[in-house]
Amino acid sequence: MIRLAGATLRQVLRMLHIEALTALLMGAIVGTGIALAVLTAFSAPA
């Protein structure tokens, strides 16, 4: 679709790389946060 709107191949590939990197970083941040919350809850002394 973006190619049809006039974007070059280089622009499309750059956008895909940025989107992939953003998804990777968001997944790592959310995953780390969830793991920290779960591990903290289960490691607290009862």
C-alpha positions as CSV (number, residue, x, y, z in Angstrom):
1,M,0.0,0.0,0.0
2,I,2.8,2.4,0.9
3,R,4.6,1.6,-2.4
4,L,1.4,2.5,-4.2
5,A,1.3,5.8,-2.4
6,G,4.8,6.6,-3.8
7,A,7.2,5.4,-1.2
8,T,10.5,4.0,-2.4
9,L,11.7,0.5,-1.6
10,R,14.3,1.9,0.7
11,Q,11.6,3.9,2.7
12,V,9.4,0.8,3.0
13,L,12.3,-1.4,4.3
14,R,13.5,1.3,6.7
15,M,9.9,1.6,8.1
16,L,9.7,-2.2,8.5
17,H,13.1,-2.3,10.4
18,I,11.9,0.5,12.7
19,E,8.6,-1.3,13.3
20,A,10.4,-4.5,14.1
21,L,12.8,-2.8,16.5
22,T,9.9,-1.1,18.2
23,A,8.0,-4.3,18.6
24,L,11.1,-6.0,20.0
25,L,11.8,-3.3,22.5
26,M,8.1,-3.1,23.6
27,G,8.0,-6.9,24.1
28,A,11.2,-6.9,26.1
29,I,10.0,-4.1,28.3
30,V,6.5,-5.6,28.9
31,G,7.9,-9.1,29.4
32,T,10.5,-7.9,31.9
33,G,7.9,-6.0,33.8
34,I,5.6,-9.0,34.0
35,A,8.4,-11.3,35.0
36,L,9.5,-8.9,37.7
37,A,6.0,-8.5,39.1
38,V,5.5,-12.3,39.2
39,L,8.9,-13.1,40.7
40,T,8.6,-10.4,43.3
41,A,5.2,-11.7,44.3
42,F,6.3,-15.3,44.7
43,S,9.6,-14.5,46.4
44,A,8.1,-12.4,49.2
45,P,8.3,-14.0,52.6
46,A,5.0,-15.3,53.8
